[in-house]
Amino acid sequence: QVQLVESGGGLVQAGGSLRLSCAASGRTFIVYRMGWFRQAPGKEREFVAAIKWSGGGTTMSDSVKGRFTISRDNAKNTVYLHMNSLKPEDTAVYYCAADRDYSNSYRTGSFDYWGQGTQVTVSS
């Protein structure tokens, strides 16, 4: 089992910044990559960003590219999502996810473990 716990969500003004953290525990050695997804009310969960533990290669969705940055601290088993220039449309529950198998897919079904989510609300 791999446990994921997100933190850092909150209420911010448009244009502001937040840093989300995801702490992984358990059998973290099996994790190949970690990602962030988000789900707004009434919408499907969508991919935001992913990072490989080995090498640190990243993939960003078009909607956040240039505004968000994903990073990781292998020693702390923690992945971060640095969110800048936040917009009201970024409002969502943000979920941390871990993939134990190699995959080129960024669909939710390609990730095996999920955190409980942390709410991010951006006011206009």
Disulfide bonds with the S-S distance in Angstrom:
Cys22-Cys96 2.00
